[in-house]
Amino acid sequence: MANAREGDPNLGYLTKKETEVKLPRPTRVKNKTAAPVQITAEQILREARERQEAEIRPPKQKITDSAELGDYRLRKRKEYEDLIRRVRWNKSVWVKYAKWEESQKDFARSRSVWERALEVDYRDHTLWLKYADFEMKNKFINHARNVWDRATELLPRVDQLWYKYIHMEVMLGNAAGARQIYERWMKWVPDQEGWLSYIKFELRFNEIERARAIFSRFVECHPNVTAWIRFAKFEMKNGEIARARQVYEDALKILGNDEEAEKLFVAFAEFEERCKETERARCIYKYALDHIPKGRAEEIYKKFVAFEKQYGDREGIEDAIVGKRRFQYEDEVRKNPFNYDVWFDYIRLEESCGDKLRIEDVYERAIANIPPAQEKRYWQRYIYLWINYVLYEELDAQDIVRTREIYDLCLKNIPHAKFSFAKIWLMAAQFEIRQLDIDRARKILGSAIGKAPKDKIFKKYIEIELQLGNIERCRTLYEKYLEWSPENCYAWSKYAELERSLAETERARALFELAIDQPALDMPELLWKAYIDFEISESEFGRTRALYERLLNRTKHLKVWISYAKFEASATKEGIQESDMSEIDSEQKRKCLERARAVYERALSHLRTTAPELKEERAMLLEEWLNMESSFGQLGDVDLVRVKLPKKLKKRRHIETEDGPSGYEEYIDYLFPEETQTTNLKILEAALKWKKQKQSSD
């Protein structure tokens, strides 16, 4: 191109754009689909306002005279009006505006705002509720009535408006007005709750006839079984037997072929049964069984059987029903003898009949089906057959010898070498205790500890001996307990608590020492806390401090430091605790404060040097320190801690997920004062190094 320009001088006047080769522009399809995360303008403004630094936020205004108050009100009204002009559809803005006017005691303006809000959307019943609440709260009763009348006329299907309106009139003692409101509401044919509310209202004023008339209208409006039954129960409650019977008869004429007619027949028969009209009830049951399809007559069939068992000849009905069900159960257990749910149903059937020989026979056949595998999950359902068996023999049959034999047989069948059931051992021991045979109960629990020791067995055995006052046995049991489970902090704590209750302080302390020296513990924090509380209760503050120091040698957890500091702040001298702080002088308080400060200083130094990444823990420690300083009043130095408090910074970091695309998450970071100084020093060092490099290069 350059050679051509040298040969032809006219080419020198061409522009660069004219000499370039024009390539075809690639076509791009712009993605106009909505973003997965939608961000509104309000959210952007809110986040911008929340992330503002404290230095650039607008200062708070203090109003001192009426002129400033007028300016403030004018400015606020202008802000609200501008906001309404932008987001007229937002109900919350209208509500805030009206409440602000109410707070300024300008009720006329507030009422005007409510009216303007209703012009925007009068179908929102919450606006009506808040508007009426405003009028009632400020005791404008007639205005509130006006609001309720308009609301119920415009939104008659919103039950809450009617309830609130009626409640207001009742609270004012205007029963006649409330009744008129109910009548207006009933014209709109509300649901059952509205009618029942009207009836309860009349009954509160003992207007029985009015309530009866409302019930008549109610069953005409909602002709269902539940409504008619309520009507009949109402008449029955008021002693009108003839009226109640007439209600049931009218209901059967109207709903005799309804799908829920079964409930109506059952209620009618039970009503006649309560009235001692057994023949009438029997006729109702028979009529129902003849006219209701068999698929829907199961419940009424059960009721009829129960009725005949109580009043009539039970043999014929029971033989037919029980024989059929017994045949079904026999068929099911023959197909699967390990289906224990069927055995439970079968046993329940025989228990309802009351034949002891049959019941024991079914129980024996059921427990003979031992699970094929010696795994506990297969035995968990099976073992309840034994439990039900022994309970039946003890409570229903009252055969003590037989009950003891069943317990022994059950305990022999369980493979204790692989698994056991503490429930059976405890039930057997408690049975012997009920028979006042303590030696047998001890023998059973001792066998349980020897064959299959468990926490429940040890706890219950110790509890029994403690109630009997056998302290030496309790100690022996605790020793066995700890030999079996030396890592159990609960056992150590309870053993020490027992010794402490017996005023054996040295024994309790020795137990705690043995416990904390164990190589493995399930909950060591609870054990250490119990030991520390024990020493504090004994007013051994020196020992308590030594315990805290030993605990800090094992763990430097934040809760340990805070607990240590709180102890130092509350322990003043021997025998004085925080509850008596008002009786000690300021010198002792100052010593407490100094010791607590020393602990906080050690904790802060440890977190700063050994674990600088635990910023949140350091911030929590400083907050506790600040609360401690403020609790000491004039002796405390709050500024000493405030200069060490960090700044909270809201940051974002990149995250990657396995299922979807990566994104960002917000988290809170803490910037401590010493970190700020270190950052400034690094910047100065970098600037000095750069200056030296520039001088050497020049």
Steps between C-alpha positions, in 0.01 A plus 500: 500500500792730578658436153175583326473826694853602387418438132165676500479829694118498497495202731652713773173688541299184582398452863581190701134402512484504117811285460394229747326191368142487624426158648143372551372584853426188705138461607441477874178391673445700816386295801184671617388236752448603861790460738467216755528745789284811467615815679253782554580868521387504863750228586784693334409815693465310826841333462661830413350657811605208721857502371553866562777582740411668825692817403291575191156422640269794552507632857202464730292813537385635833188718494503785751217735400172506309656643185738210470213263572300654218795472263549139603134418440501675165811315390367163612166558328679594181709183521193285549310672222793457260528137599128445447523665163766249395359182657131570533419127501717423807266468801777511757588856399143614561491325836827658610380841385173468693672373813748784485216752483341320792822525698491876438148507650363633172206261480323681219803472272548135601136429417549672165799277423298188585219614269745566217652154553156340473442683173806323363383149597188460710504121454794459740328416829818559702473872422147504640614316812784741566280801423237384748766414756629855470155640569435267795841553651442875508142451631319630191221245537257645247777537245592135562138394448497692173817320387362158599169567321675596178741206525227240552294643217790494255659173620219292649682169443790587727397350834772675695337838440171379646671338801693818580192720460294277730781478753517878518127529568513226764787669676298822501205314655278560196337158476214624282743653253703179488181303433414729209847447356457123531169521315660701219776239484263203490331643191823429314480128598841457666663170590421293810740688725308824449167341593649329805653829609155661481352216706771524765440874517132448579576228753736732685200723562281196585274556196397137448209567267704729280775234483242235405368719220854557374565125506192446285628749245850347530390146400300643212806689377743209557299178476776258600530233767729701727261794515199284589697317771604832651136609500391183677779523758395858568145386577630212709721731701202721580294201616262497200489125433196509277639787295836320460325184381297705251821657370651157436184382326491806275867451419440138397217607272730744322837316517393137517682417175802722553853357496551607863165364618691239704614770744144625533366152582775440756435836668122434506550155652743628763250774586227240560747292699576796728125549543471134615291416193683179410225364276490820298881488465487135388239583236713788371807275472304231315338751267841648423657161430214418264513825303868602498732325250729244661813684395403805704344318798821388674490759776131456572555123504763541772269725698217252470720217628612711795139594568387138498789404728375753751124465475399198295577136427867499423557135423357485152659820368835443664532144379434604143734800501779354710489168318542667164787720619666208679494303176663791316776533760568127500536506124746794516721354774509169317635673190758706694551405866762775544252779424476622859253778417240236412573321828441826688163545326410137571587539868301822521200320354519220756550747786183680393316168531641437850565124470815443707583158353480631144704809586781298659495254210544779242778656708684168526472440127618853426813492723591157358587671169852610595669717232726288276802735521666618821497867407340759721301667222304175450432465873383856570143427396499144629598598856177698540306174481672397825437843654129486421485143627648577843286813535189299422585229755583753770225760449210316339543137605679596826699178493826592677664158470427481129634853450829410670535190283447701183766753605750221566424330169532827309839581655624151416400528132675833437859448372670736746841428356406684180234748613258556783199708601537715810124552504435132579755491782356813658140383465586169666673677789215748544253211502687339790510833682122525465482155659720635787778255416810724497746211498358360175510845342867541600578157362339589165681833473828338603457239226428781255823677594694176469351385168407817312602823680331815376468861612129468573552199725773664704302822539181325610682262735683791667174695525328207673782453751516872566129509577555211741785688665773243421793735444766229495311311232474822298876547524560143393266542206669823395837324513365219280350761271833677460688174453267419213502851351791710631443767232144575617506854638141468623596213732801689640292815561215312669741303718670820615159663551401210726813541710445872523141448618645282778741782601795291378682790338838331473345191345318713243819693420697177463235365261518813288879471489478138388243594238698779335810278491322242282659466155162513320173668598176529307409852620801648682360854495209398724735326743731800530204730548362278777843493670534878480145557629575262786808696606314831470215368715760400761646856483838355396594782265868413499423146391261636240772720350735202493232298322455770239875511444513123457210517259675772300805276472278249322286728290500868418136514396329837508229384741764394752661846495164674537392271784834556676466878468142498626608295799774749583256787465256339746740343756612770738629322805432178689128447544376800299334459165335725249168501688672683791694753291303786653649426844867523406713808456636649182852372566386139478302579188808656346702186571233290334507727200879483473504122513227477238688747280813289530310196375355695209844633413646150497217371287531786253877456476461128440242547224705776338827303491403135458172524310482831309247352258238465778384859468141435598611335827718802579208732434275293730766508770523879478121531519495294820782710639311819418187370673705412806652847516162667471356277775754637749368854460747772594780252573486362148692652212291463189737704285775248571306242299341726241835591347557129439163431341514411130303646215244280330545484123259337262698328223439270210694192403497267207345156550486199274224244512507145369153505345475848353704803393720682747386818669562734788393498862504773760674456834596715798868577550660672798776762474689550826692819582842327503432359154429850372837625633680202347340571165607865513859402588515259209381773264769737631771236464394427144504874416849542651631202310358636177661840565842343558471296182411810303796696642743219421365469145532879448 
